[in-house]
Amino acid sequence: MYKGIGGSAGYGVGKAVIISNELPVYEPRQITDTEAEISRFTDAVEQFVEKTMAMADKMKASVGEHNAEILEGHVMMISDPFMQDEIKGKINQGDCAEKAVDETCDMFIAMFSQTEDELTMQRATDIGDIRVRLLKILTGTADVNISEVPAGTILVAKDLTPSMTAGIVKENVAGILTEVGGKTSHSAILARALEIPAVLSVENVVSLVQDGMEIAVDGCEGIAVLNPDAATVQEYEAKKKQYLEEKEALKVFAGKETVTADGQKVALYGNIGNPEDAAKVTECDGEGIGLFRTEFLFMGSSQLPTEEEQFEAYKKAAVAMDGREVIIRTLDVGGDKEIPYLGLEKEENPFLGYRAVRFCLQREDVYRPQLRALLRASAFGDVKIMVPLVTSVEEIRSVKAMVEELKKELDSENISYNKDIQVGVMIETPAASEIADLLAKEADFFSIGTNDLTQYTMAVDRGNAKVAYLYSAYHPAVLRSMKRIIGAANEAGIMVGMCGEAAADPLLTPLLVSFGLNEYSVSATSILATRATISKWSKAEADQVADKALSMATEAEVAQYLKESRK
């Protein structure tokens, strides 16, 4: 039995097919006719774009338009003038196209890999995918063809790249097993979209497996069993049957309100990373958007996005939600994210540095256009502004003052906006938790970012495997912090939501019901399951569980008790 990360829920048993996507071998050589070599490179890019757009079209049919954008993003990356100029510059210095592509991509991969931010690190994986495919075109090497694997296949690979995933015939793949990747990696996102169980980050698994070996995968717990005995195969088949039956049973919650067992209504929203994801939230029966991360606009561009570009993106999400609430988080970047045009310096500890609201308040040239765009978008839907990484009352006051100035600007220009737009705070630091009662007097709403709240409360670097065991929302310190924040919001009469992973954790649901959480914001695919879990708990029952959990001294005790109490 091997432990990894459960990237896509479900169970599968099948025969291994090892997929290799190694860099093709080429002979580095010096070029004298640089114009001809640049022409060879541009021809290869044209082929790459044509093939990639064909793959994207295929993916739109299999996993939806918003997931196909992962591949369309590859076209944007290879077409980026900065990347193209780097490659052409190396060719002009005498390098062959293969070497120029290889070294330029290597530079970008190193740059993106240095950060511990998952979104930025994913860009390194994307560049790696682009490099392999472009070099294959230049060297005339055949591409990997996953579409021909037989039914009952467990795909085994170092990493399953977006271009490889595009060829998957869903009915033939029983599971996915990789050496790298996390819950937010593109391989996980696409596996979930295809509804294929996936276990990721199993160290050296490719060398442990032979083609044709039987494998059982548990994408819920992140477990892979190589050469399972008959009893284990039977156990996994039974788990698969039960999982699919439970999934089918969730459909009865579609179109229903989200209410507790004793009739207390709460809001159930979706988290999104771009306006196109709003469609997935409505498709999965979400009641609004609880977190719209705006970083994609800034990270996917070679220059500062204009107010107009931002306005169109925010407006698109607002219109898609058709009057339902859309909470948009203002720019949350720092020295961990590679955005050259922002001039962010590398910092010793970027997660405790010049980032998020700290950066935005000092860079009004960046912040004011975003706030204006958000105000303008509020004329097209129920848009709310959320401020990340707040640690003091002064910060939320400063943002609100800037919003008021911008309202006057828009009034003078006769531009429409919601004059009563709400400005809220993302509570994700111990400082914000400790002064939650003070912040509640200034903010229109709270949203608890449990991923960072847990990280900062426990002083744990999420990317450091040696201390990962300390990162848990079940720790008494984190639970007490959640209770304090929710209590302060309820006392002040403002809405309090949660947009971190804990919002979708069925073990934590009774505690959140007991504490008085008003709004749960989860990934689109978790909406129905979260609604079902909430429906099982009355306030009285939840209070009993919460009281006992909060009396416990260790994370392990809490986790075990919550598992035993799960409905």
Disulfide bonds with the S-S distance in Angstrom:
none
